[in-house]
């Protein structure tokens, strides 16, 4: 796995870690951000694999 994908997964884990700290009204923000980072990690991994 390339470094970029690992960094995106680290950011996703950090986003998941702050979900309990977020206000109920804004709890969707770190959830969506974590999902976007997981998607970016997947796409980055696929890109590095295709080369």
C-alpha positions as MATLAB code, in Angstrom:
seq = 'XXXXXXXXXXXXXXXXXXXXXXXXXXXXXXXXXXXXXXXXXXXXXXXXXXX';
ca = [
       0.000    0.000    0.000;
       1.360    3.397   -0.881;
       1.988    6.170    1.605;
      -0.796    8.398    0.318;
      -3.423    5.712    0.936;
      -2.068    5.130    4.438;
      -2.267    8.842    5.218;
      -5.873    8.952    4.014;
      -6.690    5.956    6.226;
      -5.032    7.698    9.173;
      -7.174   10.786    8.527;
     -10.269    8.585    8.335;
      -9.408    7.032   11.695;
      -8.902   10.474   13.209;
     -12.280   11.570   11.862;
     -13.906    8.487   13.359;
     -12.250    9.229   16.688;
     -13.841   12.661   16.957;
     -17.399   11.505   16.185;
     -18.290   11.081   19.892;
     -16.914   14.547   20.645;
     -19.050   16.312   18.046;
     -22.357   17.918   18.871;
     -25.396   15.854   17.959;
     -26.421   18.449   15.424;
     -23.053   18.301   13.622;
     -22.166   14.657   14.117;
     -22.602   13.911   10.420;
     -19.572   16.053    9.505;
     -16.795   13.746   10.781;
     -18.738   10.704    9.553;
     -18.953   12.069    6.013;
     -15.361   13.282    6.141;
     -14.179    9.838    7.263;
     -16.106    8.189    4.431;
     -14.547   10.574    1.927;
     -11.074    9.772    3.259;
     -11.735    6.032    2.976;
     -12.873    6.547   -0.609;
      -9.754    8.590   -1.357;
      -7.571    5.870    0.168;
      -9.250    3.244   -1.990;
      -8.862    5.302   -5.137;
      -5.232    6.092   -4.320;
      -4.495    2.428   -3.744;
      -6.150    1.467   -7.022;
      -4.183    4.147   -8.826;
      -0.872    2.898   -7.449;
      -1.818   -0.661   -8.265;
      -2.652    0.127  -11.885;
       0.795    1.562  -12.606;
];
